[in-house]
Amino acid sequence: MTRRHRSLSGIKPTGTPHLGNLYGMILPAIALQETHDSYYFVADYHALTTGRDAAKLRENSLEITATFLALGLDPARATLFRQSDVPEVLELAWLLACVTGVGLLQRAHAYKAALEAEKIGELSLGTFYYPVLMAADILLYDADVVPVGRDQVQHIEMAQDMAGHLNAIYGEVLHRPEPLVRAEVAVVPGLDGRKMSKSYYNTIPIFAPSAKAFEKLAKLVVTDSRGVDDPVDPDTCTVYQIYKLVAEPAEAEAMAAGLRGPGYGYGHAKAALGKALEARLGPARERYQSWMARPDELRDVLDEGARKARVVAREVLGRAREKVGLPPR
């Protein structure tokens, strides 16, 4: 019987999940459980390249898990697991490293950023090796598609290259994945108009603690000095760009029309954004808080997900070991 197409993606537990994570990866990933055999992991190995707080890593991993579950991931239809609970990924990463040139890794965004900042000496080996481990994450599950933001497409392309190198040497071993990017939410703007990112400190958390907190965050969105009667192009307005993600289409159209005419200023738009954030995410926040109050159940979900993920991982790694000449297990 032909299997369903398989989707795979991961998210690092390095801080509170925000709207960029929600629309760039989490919601597209959850939607695929309806049509794909879906595998999603909490990337705790990757988090070690920047984090040094063990207790916080464990806490963040549970927060990510609760976020997926609160937003609709069904463990009966999708496999959710911790990356570190599937050790086969490290062995596949080594097999890939042995056929991957340093030049490919030097094209990675993190390496280039360190080079431009003249901080190559501060770059950890783990950060340099990061694309290899990410490729192993993807290739270990014979993924067909990987839902990502546009800024992450390079990682999928590098996984394609590494799979191609191994296959060229040993024959058909690894399946070639494709990125899945929703163009309309490829980049989610942050409070300052730049890409929403924890490193820019410009994020809106998915589960702000209250409606009041969302209202306060909306007021922090950076705008220019135009007054209430000055026309504003919605396409250049950060408030509107965030609002149209969380509001209903008719509501977004109404804001756009208001911004273009007199009598509707940034204050009106920010108030509408605060209300829309609460309407969209408030109910899910209650489910999230309920899950976070049951950490043992969250761990059970991850453990069961790892059990299912390792069935696939062992098959793919076994195929790779045989091809490269390693003994079977």
N, C-alpha and C positions, 0 to 999 in steps of 0.2 A: 504494500500500500504506500502511495506517495505521501510523504510527510508534508505538513504545512510549512510555509516559509518561516524561518526562525529569526526573531529580532533579539538584539543584545545591546545593552548599554549599562553604564555604571556612573556613579556619582560619588565624589570624595566627601567624607565626613569631616570637613575642615571648618565648619561653622554653621550658623543657622541657615536653612534653605530659604532662598528668596525668589522673587518673581522671575528673575532670569532663569533660575533652575526650573521653575514651574512651567514656563511656556517654552523654554528652549529644549527641555529634555523630559521632565516628569510627565506632563500631560500627554505629549505625543507617545511616550513609551507605554503609558497605561492604556491608551486607546488601541494600541496594537495587540493587546491581549484578546481582543475580539476576533482578530483575523490571523494572528501569528502564534507560533510556539515561542513564548516570550521568556527571556532570561535577563534578569536585572540584578546587579550586584552593588553592594556598598564597598567602595574602593579603599579599604583601610590600609592596604599595602602602599598605595599611592600617597595616602595622607602622611606617611612617615617621612616623605621628602621635605615637609615643611613643619610638621607638628612634633612637639617633644613632650606633650602632656598625655600620659597614658590614660589617666582617668577621663580626661576630656574626650579622647578618641573613642573610648567605649560609650560614653554618653552620646556623642554626636552620631555614632553608628545606630544607636537605638532611635534617635530623633529622625534620622533619614528613613528608617524602617517604618516608624509611626506615620511619617508624612506620606509615604506611598500608600499605606493602608487607609489612611483617612481620606485620601483623594480618590480612592476607588480601585486600587490594585487588589485583585482577588487571588489569594495564594493557591486556590484550586485550579486556576486557569493560567497563572503566570508563576515563574520560579524566581523568588527573591532570596538572595543569600549574601553572606559576607565573602568578599574576595579571598581573605586569608583562610577560610574554611575549605578551600579547594586548592591544596598545595600543588596539584598537577600544573597549575599555571606557571609556577616558577621553573619547572623543568622544561616546559615548552618555550619559555622565554630564553632559556640557555640555548636550546636548539636553534632558535631564530637568531640569537646573537652570534652564533658561529658562522652564519652565512650572510650577515648584514655588515656592510661597510661603514666605517666611521663617518664617511662623507654624508651618508644618508642622515645620520643622527645630528650632524652639524647643521642640517637645514631645518631642524626643529625650532619652533618659536622660542622655547625657553633658552636654548643655546644661543640663538641669535640675539635675544634680549640681553643676555649676560655679556656677550661679545661687544655689543654696542655700548653698554654701560661700563665697559672695561672691568668687569667683575668675574671673568672666567675663573680666576683663582678661588673665588668663593662658591663656585658651582659644585654641588655635590655629585658624586658618581651616580647616586640614585636618580637625581634629576636628569643627568645626561642619558641614563639608561631607561628613563621613564617611557619613551616611545616603544621600546622593545617589550616591556611588560604590558603596556596597553595593547600592543598588537597580539600578544599571547592571550590577553583577556578576550579579545574578539574572536581569534582564530580557534581557540580551544573548544568552542561550542558550535562550530560550523555555521556561524551567523550569516544570514542572507542580507539583512539590513541592520543598520545601527542608527537610531534616532539621535541626532546631535544638533547643536547650534552650529551656525556657519563657521565660527571661529575654531571649531573642533574637527572640521573636515580633514585637515592635514593629517591627523592621527589615523584616520581611516585609510587615507592614501598611503601612508607609510606601512600600515598593516597589509595592504594590497601588495606593496613592493616586497615586503619580507616573505609573504606567502609565495609570491612569484619566484623569489630567489631559491627558496627551499624546493619548490616544485620543479624548477628548472634543473636542479642538481639530482634530485632523487625520484622524480616522477610525480604524478598527481597525488599529493598528500593533503594539502590544506585547501579549504573552500574560500573563494574570493568574496569578501563582503562588499556592500555598497552603502554609502551614507544616505540617510533619509533626513532632509532638512525641510522644514516648513518655512517657505520664503517670507511669509508675512510676520513671523516672529523670530527670524534668524538672529536679530540682535535686540534685546530688550533694554531700553534706556534706563539709567539710574536717576537718582535725585538731582544730579548735576548735569544730566544730559549725555554724559559719556555712557559707554556700555555698563550695565549693572554688574558689579563685581565686588566681591568681598575685599579685594586688594585696594579698591578705590574708596571704600567706606561709604558707598552711595546706594545701599540696597534697601529694598522694602521686604521685610520678612513675610513669608507666606502666612505665618500664624502670629501676627502681632497680638499682644495679650488682650486687646479690647478694641471696641469701635473707636474709643477716644484715641487710642494709640495710632490707628490708621488715619484719623483726622489730623493728628499732629504731624505724621510723616508726610501726608499730602501737602501740608503747608510748607514743608521744607523743599519742595521741588523748585529748582532754580528757574526764574523767569526774567525777562527784561523789564525795562521801566515804563512800558506803554500803559496808558490809563484805561479806564473802563470803557471809554468811547472810541478808543483806537482799534482799528481792525487788526486781527492777528491771523496769520496763515496757520491753520491747524497742523500742516505737515512740518512746521518748524517749531511747534509748541510741545515741549516735553510732557507737560501735564496731559495734553490730548493723546500723545503717543502711548502713554501708560494707560490712560482711561479706556481707550478703544480695545485694549486687551481684556479688561475685566468687565466692561459694561456690555449691555445688549446693543446690537447694531443700530437700532432706532435711537437709543440714547446717545451713542457715539455721533450719529448724524446730527442730532439736536445740538450737541456741544459744538461740533464743527461749525454749524450755521450760526450759533451764538457768537463764537469767537470772530467770525468774519464781519459781524455787524456791530453797531453801537449798543452800549448798555449791558454788555456781558464781558466782564473782565477776568483776570487771572484768579481773583478771590472766589468768584462763582465757580470757575472750573475746578479749583482745588477742593472746594466744599463738595462738589459732585464726585470728585475722585475718591475722597475719604469715604463717602457713603457707598460708592460702588465696590470699593475694596471689602468693606464689611459685608455687603450683601452677597458678594461672590465667595468670600472665604470664611465668614463667620460660622456657618454650619459645619464646615470641615474642621474648623478649629476645635469645636466641641468633640468631634470624633478623635482628633489628634490627642487632645488632653486625656480622653478616656484610655486610649492606647498607652500613652506614656505612664499612666497610673498602673499599668500591668506589664512591667518589664519582663517578667518570666514568660509571658505569652509572646512578646516580641522576639525573645530569644528562641522560643519554640518554632516560630515562623521561619527564622533564619536557619535554624538547624535542619528543619525539614527541607527547606530550599537547597541547602548545601548537599543534602543526601541525594536529591534529584539531579542537581547540577553535576555531581561527581560521576554519575552514571554516564553522562555524555562526555565529560572530560576524560575519563579513563579510556573510553573507546577511541577518541581522537588522538590522545597522547600515545596509546598503544599502537595505533596506525603509524604515527610519526616515528616512534622508537623502532619499529620493524623496518621502516624504509631507510633510516639512517644507519642501521646495523647494530642497534642496542638489543640486548636480550629481552624477551618478553617477561611480563610480570604476572 
